[in-house]
C-alpha cells in the first residue's frame, strides 16, 4: 500500500480510505470486523466514519461497530488514523431537539463526547464538519475546536462538502485566531463529476488541505454498470440510483464509451476509476465503502493499476473536466 501525508499535517495515511457507511445498515458487525481486519492487513490505516452513520433509528451504530472492533485489541486503535464527522441531527427521526445538530459550540462539544463513547477511544484524529453551517460563525466553531484540541479529544479538523470560498473563509478566520484551521476536505469527486476542479481543489491546494474524494465510482456508474446490467447482475451497480441514472441516454452513451475503452485496454472499470483519482493533483486518497471482503480486494488492486498517458487522454475525452479555473482568465 502506498502512503502519503494528509495535507499539511505530519500524519502518514494510506492512499485508500476505508469508508464505513455500510457497516450496520448493510454489513453486519462480524463481517464489518472482518473487512476492517483485511483492510489493516492490506496496509489501509485511514478509516472514515460519521456520527449519523447507521441512519434512522440506528444513528451512531457504525461508530459503535468501530468501537467494538477497537476493543478486540491487538493494536487496532493505535494502527488507525480515525476520522469521524459532526453536523447531522442525532435526534430520532421525526423528532427535533434544539442544539442537537449543525456546528454550534454546544453541539460540537456534545457530539465529540458522544462519538468518543461510541468509538471506545480517548481521541479522534480527524474531526470533520460534515456540511457547511451557514448559521454559525467560524469564530465560534474554531473556539470550540481549539478547546477540544487542548483537551486532547481531537487532533485535527477537516471539512466535507464545502465550497472553495468556505474553505478560504474557514482558514482565514483560523489564521486570525492563531489556529491551525482545516487540514482536509472530503468532497464529491470522480471521473463523471469533476466540478470540484473549478474551486474546491484549487482552494484545498492553496491552503494545504488534503482532498479526500467520496463516491469515487459515482454511485456504481463507473464500476461497470452497463456490463453488470447486461449480465443480469444484482447489486447497487445495476440497480437503484445507477439504474435510474442510466435512463439518461446521454449519460448511458458516455458510460458505454467508458466501458468499451477499458475493455480495449484490458482494464477493470472500478479499478480504473479509483486509479484515475490517485493521479489527480491534491488528492490524498479516495474513500472506498466495501460491503464485502471481495469489494475491498478490488479496491486495493486499484493502487497498483497504472494508467498510460494515452488512456488518461482518452478518459479526458469521455469525461472532460470543467476547464481552467477562473483565475486562469486573468490578464
C-alpha positions as CSV (number, residue, x, y, z in Angstrom):
1,X,0.0,0.0,0.0
2,X,1.2,3.5,-0.8
3,X,1.2,6.2,1.8
4,X,1.2,10.0,1.8
5,X,0.8,12.9,4.2
6,X,-2.6,14.3,5.0
7,X,-2.4,17.9,3.8
8,X,-0.1,20.0,5.9
9,X,-0.1,17.6,8.8
10,X,2.5,15.1,9.9
11,X,0.0,12.2,9.6
12,X,1.0,9.4,7.2
13,X,-2.1,7.9,5.7
14,X,-2.8,5.2,3.1
15,X,-3.7,6.2,-0.5
16,X,-7.1,4.5,0.1
17,X,-9.5,5.5,2.8
18,X,-11.8,2.8,4.3
19,X,-15.3,4.2,4.4
20,X,-17.6,2.6,6.9
21,X,-21.0,3.9,5.9
22,X,-22.3,0.4,5.1
23,X,-21.3,-1.0,8.5
24,X,-24.5,-1.6,10.3
25,X,-27.1,-0.8,7.6
26,X,-25.9,-3.3,5.0
27,X,-23.0,-5.2,6.6
28,X,-23.3,-6.9,9.9
29,X,-20.9,-6.5,12.8
30,X,-18.9,-9.7,12.3
31,X,-18.5,-9.0,8.6
32,X,-17.6,-5.4,9.3
33,X,-14.9,-6.5,11.7
34,X,-13.5,-8.9,9.1
35,X,-13.4,-6.2,6.5
36,X,-11.5,-3.9,8.9
37,X,-9.0,-6.6,9.7
38,X,-8.5,-7.2,6.0
39,X,-8.1,-3.5,5.4
40,X,-5.4,-3.2,8.1
41,X,-3.7,-6.3,6.7
42,X,-3.6,-4.7,3.2
43,X,-2.0,-1.6,4.7
44,X,-5.0,0.7,4.9
45,X,-4.7,2.8,8.0
46,X,-7.1,5.6,7.3
47,X,-10.7,4.8,8.5
48,X,-13.6,7.3,7.9
49,X,-17.0,7.3,9.6
50,X,-19.6,9.8,10.9
51,X,-21.8,10.1,13.9
52,X,-25.0,9.8,11.9
53,X,-24.0,6.6,10.1
54,X,-26.3,3.7,10.8
55,X,-29.1,6.1,9.9
56,X,-32.7,6.3,11.1
57,X,-33.3,4.7,14.5
58,X,-29.7,3.3,14.3
59,X,-27.8,6.6,14.1
60,X,-24.4,6.0,15.8
61,X,-24.4,2.3,15.1
62,X,-21.5,2.5,12.7
63,X,-19.3,4.2,15.3
64,X,-20.3,1.5,17.8
65,X,-19.1,-1.2,15.4
66,X,-15.8,0.5,15.1
67,X,-15.6,0.8,18.8
68,X,-16.3,-2.9,19.3
69,X,-13.5,-3.7,16.7
70,X,-11.0,-1.4,18.6
71,X,-12.0,-3.2,21.8
72,X,-10.6,-6.5,20.3
73,X,-7.1,-5.1,20.9
74,X,-4.1,-6.2,19.0
75,X,-3.1,-2.5,18.4
76,X,-6.1,-1.9,16.2
77,X,-6.7,1.6,17.5
78,X,-3.1,2.5,17.5
79,X,-2.6,1.5,13.9
80,X,-5.6,3.5,12.6
81,X,-5.9,7.2,11.7
82,X,-9.5,7.7,12.8
83,X,-11.8,10.2,11.2
84,X,-15.4,10.9,12.0
85,X,-17.9,13.8,11.4
86,X,-20.3,16.1,13.0
87,X,-23.3,18.1,11.7
88,X,-26.4,15.9,11.2
89,X,-29.1,15.7,13.8
90,X,-28.7,12.7,16.2
91,X,-32.3,13.0,17.3
92,X,-34.6,10.1,16.4
93,X,-36.3,10.6,13.0
94,X,-39.4,12.7,13.3
95,X,-38.2,14.4,16.5
96,X,-36.5,17.8,16.8
97,X,-34.1,18.7,19.6
98,X,-32.6,22.2,19.7
99,X,-28.8,22.3,19.6
100,X,-28.5,18.6,18.5
101,X,-27.3,19.3,15.0
102,X,-25.1,21.7,13.0
103,X,-21.9,23.3,14.3
104,X,-22.8,25.3,17.4
105,X,-20.2,25.1,20.1
106,X,-22.7,23.3,22.3
107,X,-23.4,20.7,19.7
108,X,-19.8,20.2,18.8
109,X,-19.0,19.6,22.5
110,X,-21.8,17.1,22.9
111,X,-21.2,15.4,19.7
112,X,-17.5,14.8,20.3
113,X,-18.1,13.2,23.7
114,X,-20.9,11.0,22.3
115,X,-18.7,9.9,19.4
116,X,-15.7,9.1,21.7
117,X,-18.0,7.0,23.9
118,X,-19.4,5.0,20.9
119,X,-15.9,4.6,19.4
120,X,-14.4,3.5,22.7
121,X,-11.4,5.8,22.3
122,X,-10.0,8.8,24.0
123,X,-9.3,10.9,20.9
124,X,-10.4,11.4,17.3
125,X,-7.5,12.0,14.8
126,X,-9.5,13.9,12.2
127,X,-12.8,15.6,13.2
128,X,-14.7,16.7,10.1
129,X,-17.6,19.2,9.6
130,X,-20.0,17.0,7.5
131,X,-21.6,20.0,5.8
132,X,-21.4,23.8,5.8
133,X,-23.2,25.6,8.7
134,X,-24.3,28.9,7.3
135,X,-25.8,29.9,10.7
136,X,-22.8,29.5,13.0
137,X,-19.8,31.9,12.6
138,X,-16.4,30.4,12.1
139,X,-15.1,32.2,15.1
140,X,-17.4,30.1,17.3
141,X,-16.6,26.9,15.5
142,X,-12.8,27.4,15.9
143,X,-13.2,28.4,19.6
144,X,-14.9,25.1,20.2
145,X,-12.3,23.2,18.2
146,X,-9.4,24.9,19.9
147,X,-10.7,23.8,23.3
148,X,-11.1,20.2,22.1
149,X,-7.6,20.1,20.7
150,X,-6.3,21.5,24.1
151,X,-8.2,18.8,25.9
152,X,-6.7,16.1,23.6
153,X,-10.1,14.9,22.4
154,X,-9.3,15.7,18.7
155,X,-6.0,16.3,16.8
156,X,-7.1,17.9,13.6
157,X,-10.2,19.4,11.9
158,X,-11.4,18.9,8.4
159,X,-14.3,19.8,6.2
160,X,-16.7,17.9,3.9
161,X,-19.0,19.2,1.2
162,X,-17.5,22.8,1.5
163,X,-17.1,25.1,-1.5
164,X,-13.7,26.7,-2.2
165,X,-14.8,30.0,-0.6
166,X,-16.0,28.2,2.5
167,X,-12.5,26.7,2.8
168,X,-11.0,30.1,2.4
169,X,-13.2,31.8,4.9
170,X,-12.7,29.0,7.4
171,X,-8.9,29.1,7.2
172,X,-8.6,32.9,7.1
173,X,-10.6,33.0,10.3
174,X,-8.5,30.3,11.9
175,X,-5.3,32.2,10.9
176,X,-6.5,35.3,12.6
177,X,-7.0,33.3,15.8
178,X,-3.7,31.6,15.5
179,X,-5.4,28.2,15.0
180,X,-4.3,25.5,12.5
181,X,-7.6,25.5,10.6
182,X,-8.8,22.9,8.2
183,X,-6.4,20.2,7.1
184,X,-8.6,18.2,4.7
185,X,-11.7,18.5,2.5
186,X,-13.9,15.5,1.8
187,X,-15.8,16.2,-1.5
188,X,-17.7,14.6,-4.3
189,X,-15.1,14.0,-7.0
190,X,-14.8,11.3,-9.7
191,X,-14.4,10.9,-13.4
192,X,-18.1,11.6,-14.1
193,X,-18.3,14.5,-11.5
194,X,-15.3,16.9,-11.9
195,X,-16.8,20.2,-10.8
196,X,-14.5,20.1,-7.7
197,X,-11.7,21.0,-10.0
198,X,-13.1,24.5,-10.5
199,X,-12.7,25.9,-7.0
200,X,-12.7,23.2,-4.2
201,X,-9.4,21.5,-5.2
202,X,-7.6,24.8,-6.0
203,X,-8.6,26.2,-2.7
204,X,-7.6,23.0,-0.9
205,X,-4.2,23.1,-2.6
206,X,-3.7,26.8,-1.8
207,X,-4.5,26.3,1.9
208,X,-2.6,22.9,2.3
209,X,-5.7,20.7,2.6
210,X,-5.6,17.0,1.6
211,X,-8.5,16.1,-0.7
212,X,-10.5,13.0,0.2
213,X,-13.0,12.2,-2.7
214,X,-16.2,10.4,-1.8
215,X,-18.3,8.4,-4.2
216,X,-15.3,7.5,-6.4
217,X,-17.5,5.2,-8.6
218,X,-20.3,7.8,-8.8
219,X,-22.8,5.5,-7.1
220,X,-21.7,2.5,-9.1
221,X,-21.9,4.0,-12.5
222,X,-18.1,3.8,-13.0
223,X,-17.9,0.2,-11.8
224,X,-19.1,-1.5,-15.0
225,X,-22.8,-0.7,-14.5
226,X,-23.9,-1.4,-18.1
227,X,-21.9,-4.6,-18.3
228,X,-23.5,-5.8,-15.0
229,X,-26.9,-4.8,-16.2
230,X,-26.4,-6.8,-19.3
231,X,-25.2,-9.8,-17.3
232,X,-28.2,-9.5,-15.1
233,X,-26.1,-8.8,-12.0
234,X,-27.8,-7.7,-8.9
235,X,-26.5,-5.1,-6.6
236,X,-26.1,-1.4,-6.4
237,X,-24.1,-1.1,-9.7
238,X,-27.1,-2.5,-11.7
239,X,-30.0,-1.2,-9.7
240,X,-31.2,1.7,-7.6
241,X,-29.5,5.1,-8.3
242,X,-27.3,3.7,-11.0
243,X,-30.2,2.1,-12.9
244,X,-32.1,5.3,-12.7
245,X,-29.2,7.4,-13.9
246,X,-28.6,5.1,-16.9
247,X,-32.1,6.0,-18.2
248,X,-30.5,9.3,-19.3
249,X,-29.5,8.4,-22.9
250,X,-26.6,10.9,-23.0
251,X,-25.1,9.6,-19.7
252,X,-25.6,6.0,-20.8
253,X,-23.7,6.6,-24.1
254,X,-20.9,8.2,-22.0
255,X,-20.7,5.2,-19.7
256,X,-20.8,2.8,-22.6
257,X,-17.9,4.6,-24.2
258,X,-16.0,4.3,-20.9
259,X,-16.6,0.6,-20.6
260,X,-15.7,0.0,-24.3
261,X,-12.5,1.9,-23.9
262,X,-11.4,-0.1,-20.8
263,X,-12.3,-3.4,-22.4
264,X,-10.0,-2.4,-25.3
265,X,-7.2,-1.7,-22.8
266,X,-7.9,-4.8,-20.6
267,X,-8.8,-2.7,-17.6
268,X,-11.5,-3.1,-14.9
269,X,-13.8,-0.1,-14.8
270,X,-14.0,0.2,-11.0
271,X,-10.3,-0.2,-10.5
272,X,-9.6,2.4,-13.3
273,X,-11.9,5.0,-11.7
274,X,-10.0,4.7,-8.4
275,X,-6.6,4.7,-10.1
276,X,-7.6,7.8,-12.0
277,X,-8.3,9.6,-8.8
278,X,-4.9,8.6,-7.5
279,X,-3.3,10.5,-10.4
280,X,-5.1,13.8,-9.6
281,X,-3.3,16.7,-8.1
282,X,-4.1,17.3,-4.4
283,X,-5.8,14.0,-3.9
284,X,-4.8,12.2,-0.6
285,X,-6.9,9.1,-1.3
286,X,-10.5,8.2,-2.3
287,X,-12.9,6.7,0.1
288,X,-14.0,3.1,-0.7
289,X,-17.0,1.8,1.1
290,X,-16.9,-2.0,0.7
291,X,-19.9,-4.1,1.8
292,X,-17.9,-7.3,1.3
293,X,-14.3,-8.5,1.5
294,X,-14.3,-9.1,-2.2
295,X,-15.2,-5.4,-2.8
296,X,-12.3,-4.4,-0.6
297,X,-9.9,-6.6,-2.6
298,X,-10.9,-5.0,-5.8
299,X,-10.3,-1.5,-4.3
300,X,-6.9,-2.5,-3.1
301,X,-5.9,-3.7,-6.5
302,X,-6.5,-0.2,-7.9
303,X,-3.5,1.1,-6.1
304,X,-1.2,-0.9,-8.4
305,X,-3.1,0.0,-11.6
306,X,-1.0,2.1,-14.0
307,X,-2.7,4.3,-16.5
308,X,-0.9,5.3,-19.6
309,X,-0.8,8.9,-20.9
310,X,-2.8,7.6,-23.9
311,X,-5.5,6.2,-21.7
312,X,-5.6,9.2,-19.4
313,X,-6.1,11.4,-22.5
314,X,-9.0,9.2,-23.7
315,X,-10.6,9.3,-20.3
316,X,-10.5,13.1,-20.5
317,X,-12.2,13.0,-23.9
318,X,-15.1,10.9,-22.5
319,X,-15.3,12.8,-19.2
320,X,-14.0,16.3,-19.9
321,X,-13.2,18.4,-16.8
322,X,-14.8,21.9,-16.3
323,X,-11.8,23.6,-17.9
324,X,-9.4,26.2,-16.4
325,X,-10.2,27.7,-13.0
326,X,-11.4,31.3,-13.1
327,X,-8.0,32.7,-12.1
328,X,-6.6,31.4,-15.4
329,X,-8.7,34.1,-17.2
330,X,-6.7,36.9,-15.6
331,X,-4.8,39.2,-18.0
